[in-house]
Amino acid sequence: MNGLDSMLTVSYTEATGPLRSMDAAVLSWLTVGHTSLLGFAAAAVCLAVGFGVFLGAWPRVFLALAMLLVFAGWVVFQNFAGIYTGAATDVGTGPILILLACAFWPTHRARRRDEAAAEAASPVSADPGGTRGPAGR
């Protein structure tokens, strides 16, 4: 049994109510042989999020995807870090990783600063009418 199956089995035995049925459904899906598929899909999404944010291509979309992935993992695989079992010692990594993603969220001020820097670096003159020439200074 690999790590994910054993982690879900422990979560299943300690879970309460709806979390127990959710864990049973996930366990039955994984034991059919989808463990590798889940691992590859999670790795692909994590790589896409990392490169998307690093390269600046749609950072808000990729950060939102990262927060959704972290929240889903926190609920499904960690059962809210076992808070409802009465044996939890912390809230797990889910909320902290979501807070970290929020720290990387781009602001409007940064976008305006980037646009102003791009405009200043453009070779086209900012004087569209041509009223300022060498003699107009």
Backbone as a chain_set.jsonl record, in Angstrom:
{"seq": "MNGLDSMLTVSYTEATGPLRSMDAAVLSWLTVGHTSLLGFAAAAVCLAVGFGVFLGAWPRVFLALAMLLVFAGWVVFQNFAGIYTGAATDVGTGPILILLACAFWPTHRARRRDEAAAEAASPVSADPGGTRGPAGR", "coords": {"N": [[0.85, -1.178, 0.0], [0.618, 2.163, -0.883], [1.741, 5.51, 0.128], [-0.37, 7.445, -0.067], [-2.722, 5.912, -0.077], [-2.539, 4.691, 2.457], [-2.573, 6.949, 4.107], [-5.149, 7.93, 3.586], [-6.628, 5.791, 4.525], [-6.136, 5.883, 7.28], [-7.244, 8.407, 7.78], [-9.865, 7.812, 7.104], [-10.658, 6.002, 9.096], [-10.698, 7.655, 11.298], [-12.41, 9.692, 10.675], [-15.491, 11.595, 10.726], [-18.993, 11.335, 10.105], [-20.039, 12.899, 7.125], [-17.463, 13.226, 6.128], [-16.323, 10.725, 6.413], [-17.745, 9.185, 4.527], [-16.973, 10.498, 2.207], [-14.22, 9.959, 2.242], [-14.345, 7.176, 1.951], [-15.341, 6.982, -0.656], [-13.249, 8.173, -2.129], [-11.149, 6.446, -1.48], [-12.112, 4.043, -2.613], [-12.032, 4.747, -5.309], [-9.297, 5.199, -5.681], [-8.174, 2.701, -5.116], [-8.79, 1.203, -7.29], [-6.849, 1.636, -9.062], [-6.094, 4.16, -9.776], [-4.166, 5.701, -8.577], [-1.64, 6.486, -9.587], [-2.478, 8.075, -11.724], [-3.75, 10.184, -10.378], [-1.556, 11.26, -9.033], [0.099, 12.102, -11.203], [-1.607, 13.981, -12.4], [-1.871, 15.881, -10.332], [0.794, 16.695, -10.115], [1.178, 17.847, -12.663], [-0.634, 20.0, -12.577], [0.466, 21.465, -10.446], [2.988, 22.143, -11.548], [2.123, 23.714, -13.728], [0.895, 25.835, -12.365], [3.093, 26.875, -10.927], [4.914, 27.647, -13.027], [3.226, 29.369, -14.43], [2.734, 31.478, -12.624], [5.357, 32.296, -12.112], [6.273, 33.11, -14.654], [4.521, 35.114, -15.137], [2.215, 34.871, -16.623], [-1.073, 35.211, -16.719], [-1.365, 35.424, -13.786], [-3.291, 35.632, -11.73], [-5.262, 33.782, -12.404], [-3.83, 31.375, -12.261], [-2.993, 31.423, -9.589], [-5.456, 31.342, -8.296], [-6.255, 28.811, -9.134], [-4.3, 27.328, -7.811], [-5.002, 27.842, -5.133], [-7.515, 26.624, -5.08], [-6.804, 23.947, -5.577], [-5.218, 23.408, -3.316], [-7.114, 23.777, -1.288], [-8.945, 21.74, -1.931], [-7.322, 19.47, -1.55], [-6.824, 19.761, 1.169], [-9.344, 19.362, 2.249], [-10.167, 16.828, 1.171], [-7.962, 14.963, 1.415], [-6.778, 15.53, 3.871], [-8.852, 15.829, 5.614], [-9.784, 18.303, 6.76], [-7.589, 18.655, 8.376], [-8.063, 16.95, 10.466], [-9.618, 18.185, 12.393], [-12.234, 17.701, 13.215], [-12.048, 15.304, 14.497], [-11.211, 15.461, 17.068], [-8.678, 14.945, 17.851], [-6.833, 16.568, 16.73], [-3.931, 18.614, 16.358], [-3.152, 20.883, 15.055], [-4.083, 23.091, 12.324], [-3.268, 22.129, 9.928], [-1.724, 22.231, 6.631], [-3.217, 23.469, 4.65], [-4.705, 26.074, 5.052], [-2.48, 27.745, 5.467], [-0.999, 27.536, 3.09], [-2.852, 28.632, 1.335], [-2.925, 31.241, 2.305], [-0.301, 31.949, 1.66], [-0.453, 31.887, -1.15], [-2.193, 34.043, -1.473], [-0.486, 36.07, -0.718], [1.122, 36.313, -2.93], [-0.59, 37.387, -4.75], [-1.253, 39.522, -7.431], [-1.394, 43.105, -7.403], [-3.413, 45.997, -8.287], [-1.898, 48.293, -8.299], [0.689, 47.4, -8.839], [0.328, 46.531, -11.448], [-0.245, 48.947, -12.785], [2.196, 50.231, -12.379], [3.888, 48.565, -13.869], [2.797, 48.974, -16.418], [3.328, 51.711, -16.74], [6.109, 51.69, -16.729], [6.59, 50.223, -19.049], [5.51, 51.94, -20.919], [7.197, 54.14, -20.658], [9.525, 53.037, -21.587], [9.036, 52.632, -24.235], [9.82, 53.277, -27.662], [8.354, 55.143, -29.058], [7.396, 58.489, -29.189], [5.997, 60.36, -26.502], [4.607, 62.551, -27.199], [2.064, 63.119, -29.069], [1.136, 64.988, -30.913], [3.299, 66.303, -31.905], [4.09, 68.814, -31.063], [6.147, 69.613, -29.509], [9.225, 70.182, -30.316], [12.732, 70.314, -31.111], [12.991, 73.082, -30.942], [10.882, 73.763, -29.354], [11.381, 73.286, -26.713]], "CA": [[0.0, 0.0, 0.0], [1.466, 3.361, -0.94], [1.518, 6.525, 1.157], [-1.674, 8.111, -0.165], [-3.744, 4.968, 0.374], [-2.47, 4.508, 3.915], [-3.012, 8.191, 4.737], [-6.604, 7.987, 3.49], [-7.186, 4.759, 5.394], [-6.101, 6.432, 8.635], [-8.241, 9.474, 7.819], [-11.187, 7.189, 7.043], [-11.004, 5.403, 10.388], [-10.882, 8.702, 12.298], [-13.338, 10.709, 10.186], [-16.864, 11.56, 11.211], [-20.097, 11.666, 9.214], [-19.846, 13.047, 5.689], [-16.055, 13.058, 5.768], [-16.075, 9.285, 6.311], [-18.262, 8.707, 3.237], [-16.117, 11.063, 1.169], [-12.989, 9.182, 2.258], [-14.639, 5.857, 1.39], [-15.449, 7.132, -2.108], [-11.913, 8.431, -2.665], [-10.4, 5.203, -1.333], [-12.559, 3.058, -3.608], [-11.559, 5.189, -6.611], [-7.852, 5.026, -5.744], [-7.778, 1.296, -5.082], [-9.015, 0.617, -8.604], [-5.621, 1.805, -9.824], [-5.971, 5.54, -10.225], [-3.214, 6.437, -7.742], [-0.648, 7.129, -10.458], [-3.169, 9.12, -12.478], [-3.935, 11.318, -9.473], [-0.233, 11.848, -8.806], [0.529, 12.818, -12.408], [-2.472, 15.151, -12.577], [-1.502, 16.877, -9.317], [2.107, 17.231, -10.489], [1.001, 18.718, -13.831], [-1.277, 21.238, -12.139], [1.447, 22.212, -9.653], [3.961, 22.726, -12.482], [1.463, 24.794, -14.474], [0.725, 26.962, -11.45], [4.411, 27.449, -10.66], [5.427, 28.349, -14.196], [2.314, 30.462, -14.77], [2.973, 32.609, -11.72], [6.74, 32.741, -12.297], [6.401, 33.799, -15.939], [3.601, 36.251, -15.168], [1.113, 34.627, -17.544], [-2.33, 35.064, -15.998], [-1.039, 35.004, -12.419], [-4.484, 35.492, -10.884], [-5.914, 32.522, -12.745], [-3.034, 30.273, -11.743], [-3.039, 31.462, -8.125], [-6.779, 30.847, -7.901], [-6.196, 27.367, -9.332], [-3.487, 26.781, -6.72], [-5.799, 27.879, -3.9], [-8.556, 25.602, -5.211], [-6.143, 22.657, -5.43], [-4.823, 23.264, -1.912], [-8.331, 23.597, -0.482], [-9.476, 20.394, -2.203], [-6.456, 18.509, -0.864], [-7.002, 19.915, 2.609], [-10.627, 18.753, 2.598], [-10.273, 15.422, 0.795], [-6.902, 14.089, 1.912], [-6.422, 15.806, 5.26], [-10.082, 15.94, 6.402], [-9.685, 19.544, 7.531], [-6.494, 18.396, 9.322], [-8.55, 16.16, 11.589], [-10.207, 19.048, 13.421], [-13.481, 17.117, 13.71], [-11.802, 14.046, 15.205], [-10.892, 15.744, 18.46], [-7.276, 14.606, 18.106], [-5.99, 17.456, 15.921], [-3.044, 19.523, 17.091], [-3.04, 22.113, 14.27], [-5.053, 23.139, 11.22], [-2.673, 21.578, 8.723], [-1.033, 23.133, 5.709], [-4.138, 24.102, 3.706], [-4.883, 27.52, 5.22], [-1.203, 28.45, 5.347], [-0.657, 27.616, 1.666], [-3.774, 29.594, 0.727], [-2.419, 32.554, 2.697], [0.903, 32.188, 0.859], [-0.911, 32.234, -2.503], [-2.728, 35.414, -1.394], [0.649, 36.991, -0.632], [1.643, 36.492, -4.287], [-1.659, 37.936, -5.599], [-0.845, 40.827, -7.969], [-2.283, 44.221, -7.102], [-3.596, 46.945, -9.389], [-0.794, 49.23, -8.251], [1.821, 46.772, -9.533], [0.021, 46.505, -12.868], [-0.054, 50.305, -13.301], [3.628, 50.5, -12.387], [4.442, 47.845, -15.012], [2.361, 49.65, -17.642], [4.054, 52.981, -16.834], [7.49, 51.373, -17.102], [6.579, 49.815, -20.449], [5.257, 53.135, -21.719], [8.399, 54.964, -20.628], [10.577, 52.363, -22.347], [8.687, 52.519, -25.643], [10.548, 54.255, -28.485], [7.425, 56.12, -29.606], [7.351, 59.694, -28.378], [4.748, 60.577, -25.777], [4.035, 63.784, -27.73], [1.419, 62.668, -30.303], [0.913, 66.065, -31.883], [4.559, 66.801, -32.391], [4.186, 70.239, -30.759], [7.44, 69.886, -28.879], [10.381, 69.799, -31.114], [13.942, 70.862, -30.5], [12.833, 74.494, -30.657], [9.78, 73.948, -28.407], [11.779, 72.945, -25.344]], "C": [[0.894, 1.24, 0.0], [1.04, 4.398, 0.095], [0.143, 7.152, 1.128], [-2.788, 7.183, 0.303], [-3.728, 4.813, 1.888], [-2.913, 5.767, 4.653], [-4.539, 8.296, 4.714], [-7.266, 6.935, 4.37], [-7.218, 5.239, 6.837], [-7.141, 7.532, 8.776], [-9.652, 8.893, 7.853], [-11.596, 6.628, 8.405], [-11.276, 6.458, 11.453], [-11.945, 9.725, 11.919], [-14.732, 10.518, 10.767], [-17.818, 11.884, 10.077], [-19.775, 11.742, 7.74], [-18.389, 12.884, 5.257], [-15.703, 11.581, 5.605], [-16.569, 8.754, 4.968], [-17.447, 9.259, 2.083], [-14.805, 10.285, 1.087], [-13.199, 7.793, 1.67], [-14.722, 5.928, -0.131], [-14.078, 7.347, -2.74], [-11.063, 7.17, -2.587], [-10.816, 4.173, -2.367], [-12.088, 3.446, -5.002], [-10.056, 4.943, -6.746], [-7.431, 3.562, -5.772], [-8.052, 0.582, -6.39], [-7.781, 0.797, -9.48], [-5.404, 3.215, -10.336], [-4.948, 6.344, -9.429], [-2.184, 7.163, -8.588], [-1.268, 8.272, -11.245], [-3.357, 10.372, -11.627], [-2.603, 12.026, -9.218], [0.26, 12.649, -10.0], [-0.304, 14.072, -12.642], [-2.11, 16.25, -11.579], [-0.153, 17.502, -9.648], [1.994, 18.187, -11.678], [0.37, 20.045, -13.436], [-0.3, 22.09, -11.332], [2.511, 22.859, -10.538], [3.349, 23.885, -13.274], [1.291, 26.029, -13.606], [2.064, 27.646, -11.213], [4.96, 28.242, -11.831], [4.539, 29.525, -14.585], [2.538, 31.686, -13.906], [4.367, 33.173, -11.939], [6.896, 33.552, -13.584], [5.449, 34.982, -16.066], [2.455, 36.088, -16.143], [-0.139, 34.313, -16.745], [-2.089, 34.651, -14.546], [-2.259, 34.822, -11.529], [-5.206, 34.18, -11.153], [-5.151, 31.355, -12.123], [-2.997, 30.262, -10.215], [-4.389, 30.984, -7.604], [-6.852, 29.33, -8.059], [-5.392, 26.697, -8.215], [-4.283, 26.764, -5.421], [-6.903, 26.823, -3.929], [-7.966, 24.209, -5.005], [-5.758, 22.399, -3.973], [-6.056, 23.029, -1.038], [-8.914, 22.206, -0.679], [-8.633, 19.33, -1.504], [-6.621, 18.561, 0.642], [-8.298, 19.248, 3.065], [-10.596, 17.242, 2.362], [-9.221, 14.557, 1.478], [-6.56, 14.319, 3.379], [-7.637, 15.902, 6.177], [-10.056, 17.148, 7.334], [-8.659, 19.399, 8.654], [-6.971, 17.671, 10.568], [-9.183, 16.971, 12.693], [-11.443, 18.389, 14.035], [-13.276, 15.795, 14.437], [-11.551, 14.264, 16.686], [-9.441, 15.447, 18.805], [-6.323, 15.523, 17.353], [-5.142, 18.358, 16.808], [-2.831, 20.831, 16.35], [-4.028, 22.048, 13.116], [-4.48, 22.61, 9.916], [-2.092, 22.65, 7.825], [-1.969, 23.896, 4.782], [-4.292, 25.598, 3.881], [-3.589, 28.316, 5.058], [-0.793, 28.582, 3.885], [-1.595, 28.561, 0.926], [-3.347, 31.022, 1.071], [-1.162, 32.913, 1.902], [0.542, 32.565, -0.579], [-1.483, 33.639, -2.53], [-1.6, 36.437, -1.33], [1.255, 37.253, -2.007], [0.619, 37.117, -5.229], [-1.248, 39.311, -6.106], [-1.883, 41.901, -7.674], [-2.422, 45.121, -8.32], [-2.444, 47.934, -9.443], [0.42, 48.665, -8.997], [1.568, 46.751, -11.035], [0.218, 47.89, -13.474], [1.417, 50.66, -13.377], [4.294, 49.808, -13.57], [4.054, 48.508, -16.328], [3.101, 50.972, -17.826], [5.504, 52.734, -17.238], [7.567, 50.959, -18.562], [6.36, 51.016, -21.356], [6.504, 54.025, -21.773], [9.511, 54.354, -21.472], [10.265, 52.29, -23.835], [9.386, 53.616, -26.441], [9.662, 55.333, -29.076], [7.36, 57.298, -28.647], [5.997, 59.828, -27.699], [4.035, 61.83, -26.265], [3.366, 63.466, -29.066], [1.256, 63.776, -31.341], [2.187, 66.639, -32.461], [4.761, 68.27, -32.082], [5.506, 70.579, -30.115], [8.546, 69.373, -29.784], [11.606, 70.338, -30.417], [13.796, 72.334, -30.157], [11.762, 74.742, -29.599], [10.169, 73.654, -26.964], [12.093, 74.131, -24.548]], "O": [[1.823, 1.34, 0.802], [0.089, 4.182, 0.846], [-0.458, 7.372, 2.18], [-3.701, 7.618, 1.005], [-4.78, 4.805, 2.528], [-3.552, 5.679, 5.701], [-5.15, 8.702, 5.702], [-8.351, 7.166, 4.903], [-8.205, 5.031, 7.542], [-7.849, 7.588, 9.783], [-10.529, 9.413, 8.544], [-12.748, 6.765, 8.816], [-12.002, 6.194, 12.412], [-12.343, 10.539, 12.752], [-15.096, 9.438, 11.23], [-17.467, 12.645, 9.175], [-19.293, 10.772, 7.157], [-18.119, 12.448, 4.138], [-14.883, 11.225, 4.759], [-15.882, 7.953, 4.333], [-17.245, 8.571, 1.082], [-14.328, 9.983, -0.007], [-12.328, 7.283, 0.965], [-14.23, 5.035, -0.821], [-13.78, 6.761, -3.781], [-10.332, 6.857, -3.527], [-9.963, 3.496, -2.941], [-11.774, 2.569, -5.807], [-9.59, 4.525, -7.807], [-6.424, 3.224, -6.395], [-7.591, -0.543, -6.582], [-7.68, 0.172, -10.536], [-4.603, 3.428, -11.246], [-4.872, 7.561, -9.593], [-1.885, 8.33, -8.336], [-0.649, 9.322, -11.412], [-3.147, 11.488, -12.101], [-2.544, 13.255, -9.192], [0.781, 13.752, -9.836], [0.229, 15.109, -13.037], [-2.05, 17.424, -11.946], [0.027, 18.708, -9.481], [2.649, 19.229, -11.694], [0.794, 21.1, -13.908], [-0.245, 23.306, -11.514], [2.895, 24.005, -10.303], [3.992, 24.918, -13.464], [1.517, 27.149, -14.065], [2.156, 28.871, -11.29], [5.419, 29.372, -11.663], [5.038, 30.562, -15.02], [2.531, 32.811, -14.405], [4.549, 34.39, -11.952], [7.582, 34.574, -13.591], [5.562, 35.768, -17.006], [1.781, 37.066, -16.465], [-0.239, 33.239, -16.151], [-2.58, 33.604, -14.126], [-2.265, 33.948, -10.662], [-5.705, 33.541, -10.227], [-5.75, 30.457, -11.531], [-2.972, 29.19, -9.611], [-4.455, 30.296, -6.585], [-7.438, 28.643, -7.223], [-5.764, 25.628, -7.732], [-4.245, 25.777, -4.685], [-7.189, 26.197, -2.908], [-8.569, 23.378, -4.327], [-5.952, 21.296, -3.461], [-6.037, 22.177, -0.15], [-9.328, 21.56, 0.284], [-9.178, 18.389, -0.929], [-6.565, 17.532, 1.316], [-8.348, 18.643, 4.135], [-10.955, 16.465, 3.247], [-9.554, 13.524, 2.06], [-6.1, 13.401, 4.058], [-7.481, 16.041, 7.39], [-10.277, 17.026, 8.539], [-8.833, 19.948, 9.743], [-6.34, 17.771, 11.621], [-9.279, 16.498, 13.825], [-11.675, 18.506, 15.238], [-14.239, 15.22, 14.945], [-11.672, 13.329, 17.477], [-9.018, 15.675, 19.939], [-5.117, 15.275, 17.34], [-5.58, 18.803, 17.868], [-2.373, 21.804, 16.95], [-4.732, 21.051, 12.954], [-5.161, 22.647, 8.891], [-1.983, 23.816, 8.205], [-1.552, 24.884, 4.178], [-4.033, 26.343, 2.936], [-3.611, 29.443, 4.562], [-0.291, 29.63, 3.479], [-1.173, 29.228, -0.018], [-3.403, 31.909, 0.219], [-0.986, 34.069, 1.515], [1.158, 33.458, -1.161], [-1.285, 34.363, -3.505], [-1.744, 37.551, -1.834], [1.843, 38.312, -2.227], [0.928, 37.355, -6.396], [-0.925, 40.186, -5.303], [-3.087, 41.646, -7.693], [-1.645, 45.02, -9.27], [-2.054, 48.368, -10.527], [1.1, 49.4, -9.714], [2.5, 46.935, -11.818], [0.785, 48.01, -14.56], [1.851, 51.314, -14.325], [5.17, 50.389, -14.211], [4.868, 48.599, -17.246], [3.466, 51.322, -18.948], [6.064, 53.505, -18.018], [8.526, 51.313, -19.248], [6.951, 51.104, -22.433], [6.822, 54.594, -22.817], [10.348, 55.077, -22.012], [11.134, 51.925, -24.626], [9.532, 54.742, -25.966], [10.17, 56.348, -29.552], [7.279, 57.116, -27.432], [4.971, 59.449, -28.264], [2.947, 62.137, -25.778], [4.024, 63.534, -30.104], [1.243, 63.497, -32.54], [2.137, 67.397, -33.429], [5.537, 68.93, -32.773], [5.943, 71.728, -30.172], [8.71, 68.163, -29.94], [11.536, 70.77, -29.266], [14.399, 72.805, -29.193], [11.731, 75.818, -29.001], [9.327, 73.772, -26.074], [12.444, 74.012, -23.374]]}, "num_chains": 1, "name": "protein.A"}
